[in-house]
Amino acid sequence: MSAVSEDEERLETMLEQCNSSIDELSTCARNASPGAREICREEISVLIANRESLRRGLLKYDDSACLCSSCPVESAQEAQ
């Protein structure tokens, strides 16, 4: 049971980090030059996609804190 709550905490932390980064980049995009604004918007798009994929369980963070769409099955079996 604690493994599940740890995973939920980890997910919530990652979602908060995504939201924070999106907010920072949004501020940057408003104040940036046109070229930099486009780069910020592209990064925001990636962060939004990752955030929504995390929420839906399509992406997960593996043990090395990297996003993966096909994390090893052992991790899921150990949680049960």
C-alpha positions, 0 to 999 in steps of 0.5 A: 500500500505504501508503494502506491501512495509513494507513486501517487506522491511522486506523480503529484510532485511531477505534475506540480513541477510541470505546472510551475515550469509552464507558468515560468515559461508563460511569463518568459514568453510574454516578455521575450523577443519573437524568436525566444517567444516561439521557443518558450511556446514549443517547450510549453506545448511539450510540458502540457503534453507530458503533464496530460500524459502523466495524468492519464497514465500514458507516461510514467517516470522510471527509477532514473526519473526519466519519462517512459511510455513502456516502463518495465513490467516488474515495477507494476507487478511489485506494486501489486 
